[in-house]
Amino acid sequence: MAITINGSGTVTGISAGGLPDNCITADDLATTLDLSGNTITLPSGTGGKVLQVVSALDSTKRTIASTTATDTDIEISITPSSTSSKILLIYHSDVRHDSSGGHYLRWYKDGSAIGDTYTFQISNSGNVVPYNMTYLDSPATTSEVTYTLYAHSESGGFYYFGFTGYNTLLAIEVGA
């Protein structure tokens, strides 16, 4: 069959695989590409794949009244499938305090502090406010890892996690 190009730019007569490799670039494609019903194979080393999601919902209201880092018993465990994986940690809750000054949260991995300390202040004592924090860890292991939240208060006053009854944790393994 002959290859034909008509006046409107339509090409006919090319069988599947009939073009040389790399002769079509992304710029040659339409702005949308319908690949439904097809299997797409990404090049080796392409990262960013979600490999697993572990979630935990804790319904216990926690009270912290310490000026030193204290284990909140809010924790989640995950076993990475590869040493090159990253773990995205997400925490959501609501907090209330009865004192002024800063309040602090920090992730601990298997008992050791990781990342930065998150600081928050609530303007009026007694207010209940939503609180979210995230952290991206590179555990470099295929053994189970346990992440725990530690907290303390600058003034030693009481503050509460999960004040209305929930602490939500997510650990998302992302392929490198």
C-alpha positions as CSV (number, residue, x, y, z in Angstrom):
1,M,0.0,0.0,0.0
2,A,1.3,3.4,-0.9
3,I,1.7,6.2,1.7
4,T,-0.7,9.1,0.9
5,I,-0.8,12.6,2.3
6,N,-4.0,14.4,1.3
7,G,-4.4,18.2,1.2
8,S,-5.7,18.5,4.8
9,G,-2.6,16.8,6.3
10,T,-4.1,13.3,6.8
11,V,-1.6,10.4,6.3
12,T,-2.8,7.0,5.2
13,G,-1.0,3.8,4.4
14,I,1.3,3.6,7.4
15,S,1.0,0.3,9.4
16,A,1.5,0.1,13.2
17,G,5.2,0.4,13.9
18,G,5.9,1.8,10.5
19,L,7.5,5.0,11.7
20,P,11.1,5.2,12.9
21,D,11.7,5.6,16.6
22,N,11.6,9.1,18.1
23,C,10.2,10.8,14.9
24,I,7.2,12.0,16.8
25,T,7.7,14.2,19.9
26,A,5.2,15.4,22.6
27,D,4.9,18.7,20.7
28,D,3.5,16.8,17.7
29,L,0.6,15.4,19.8
30,A,-2.8,17.0,20.4
31,T,-3.4,18.8,23.7
32,T,-5.4,15.8,24.9
33,L,-4.5,12.2,24.3
34,D,-7.2,9.4,24.8
35,L,-5.4,6.3,26.0
36,S,-8.4,4.6,27.5
37,G,-8.3,0.9,27.0
38,N,-4.6,0.9,26.4
39,T,-1.7,-0.2,28.7
40,I,1.0,2.4,29.2
41,T,4.5,1.4,30.1
42,L,6.6,4.1,31.7
43,P,10.4,4.2,31.3
44,S,12.5,2.6,33.9
45,G,13.3,4.9,36.8
46,T,10.1,6.9,36.4
47,G,9.1,7.7,40.0
48,G,6.2,9.2,41.9
49,K,4.0,6.1,42.0
50,V,1.8,5.6,45.1
51,L,2.7,2.1,46.3
52,Q,0.6,1.8,49.4
53,V,-1.6,3.9,51.7
54,V,-1.9,3.1,55.4
55,S,-4.5,5.1,57.5
56,A,-5.3,5.3,61.1
57,L,-8.2,6.9,62.9
58,D,-7.7,7.5,66.6
59,S,-10.8,8.7,68.5
60,T,-9.1,9.3,71.8
61,K,-8.9,12.9,73.1
62,R,-5.2,13.4,74.2
63,T,-4.1,15.9,76.8
64,I,-0.6,17.3,76.9
65,A,0.7,19.4,79.8
66,S,4.5,19.3,79.5
67,T,7.3,21.6,78.6
68,T,9.3,18.7,77.2
69,A,8.6,16.5,74.2
70,T,6.0,13.9,75.3
71,D,4.7,10.9,73.4
72,T,1.1,11.5,72.4
73,D,0.4,7.8,71.6
74,I,-0.8,9.0,68.2
75,E,1.1,6.8,65.8
76,I,1.1,4.9,62.5
77,S,3.3,2.1,61.1
78,I,4.1,1.2,57.6
79,T,6.5,-1.3,55.9
80,P,8.1,0.2,52.8
81,S,8.4,-2.1,49.8
82,S,11.7,-0.6,48.7
83,T,14.7,1.2,50.4
84,S,14.4,4.0,47.9
85,S,10.7,4.7,48.7
86,K,9.6,7.9,50.5
87,I,6.9,8.0,53.1
88,L,4.5,11.0,53.0
89,L,3.0,11.5,56.5
90,I,-0.2,13.5,56.9
91,Y,-1.8,14.3,60.3
92,H,-5.2,16.0,60.8
93,S,-7.0,16.8,64.0
94,D,-8.4,19.6,66.0
95,V,-6.7,21.2,69.0
96,R,-7.7,23.3,72.0
97,H,-5.5,24.9,74.6
98,D,-6.0,26.6,77.9
99,S,-2.8,28.7,78.0
100,S,-0.9,31.2,76.0
101,G,2.4,30.6,74.3
102,G,3.5,28.3,71.7
103,H,2.6,24.6,71.3
104,Y,4.8,22.2,69.5
105,L,4.5,19.0,67.5
106,R,7.2,16.8,66.0
107,W,7.4,13.5,64.2
108,Y,9.5,10.7,65.7
109,K,10.5,7.7,63.7
110,D,11.1,4.5,65.8
111,G,11.7,6.7,68.9
112,S,14.0,9.3,67.3
113,A,13.1,12.9,66.4
114,I,12.9,13.6,62.6
115,G,12.3,16.8,60.6
116,D,11.4,20.2,62.0
117,T,9.3,21.0,65.0
118,Y,5.9,22.4,64.0
119,T,4.8,25.4,66.1
120,F,1.3,26.7,66.4
121,Q,-0.5,29.3,68.5
122,I,-4.1,29.7,69.2
123,S,-5.2,33.3,69.8
124,N,-7.9,32.7,72.4
125,S,-7.7,30.1,75.1
126,G,-10.5,27.6,74.8
127,N,-10.9,27.8,71.0
128,V,-11.0,24.6,69.1
129,V,-9.2,24.8,65.7
130,P,-8.3,22.3,62.9
131,Y,-4.7,21.4,62.7
132,N,-2.8,19.7,59.8
133,M,0.8,18.8,59.3
134,T,2.8,16.9,56.7
135,Y,6.2,15.4,56.4
136,L,8.1,13.6,53.7
137,D,10.5,11.0,55.1
138,S,13.1,8.8,53.4
139,P,13.4,5.8,55.7
140,A,15.8,3.8,53.5
141,T,14.5,0.4,54.8
142,T,12.1,-2.4,54.0
143,S,11.5,-3.0,57.7
144,E,8.4,-1.7,59.5
145,V,8.7,1.9,60.6
146,T,6.5,3.5,63.3
147,Y,5.9,7.2,63.2
148,T,4.7,8.9,66.4
149,L,3.7,12.4,67.3
150,Y,5.4,14.1,70.2
151,A,4.2,17.3,71.7
152,H,4.9,19.9,74.3
153,S,3.7,23.3,75.4
154,E,5.9,26.4,75.9
155,S,4.2,27.3,79.1
156,G,3.3,23.9,80.3
157,G,-0.4,24.6,80.0
158,F,-2.9,22.0,78.9
159,Y,-3.7,21.4,75.3
160,Y,-5.7,18.7,73.7
161,F,-5.5,16.7,70.4
162,G,-8.6,15.2,68.9
163,F,-10.7,17.5,71.1
164,T,-13.9,16.6,69.2
165,G,-12.9,12.9,69.0
166,Y,-10.6,12.3,66.0
167,N,-6.9,12.2,65.1
168,T,-6.4,11.1,61.5
169,L,-3.1,9.8,60.2
170,L,-2.0,8.7,56.7
171,A,1.3,7.1,55.7
172,I,1.7,7.1,51.9
173,E,4.5,5.1,50.3
174,V,5.7,6.8,47.2
175,G,8.1,5.1,44.7
176,A,11.3,6.8,44.0
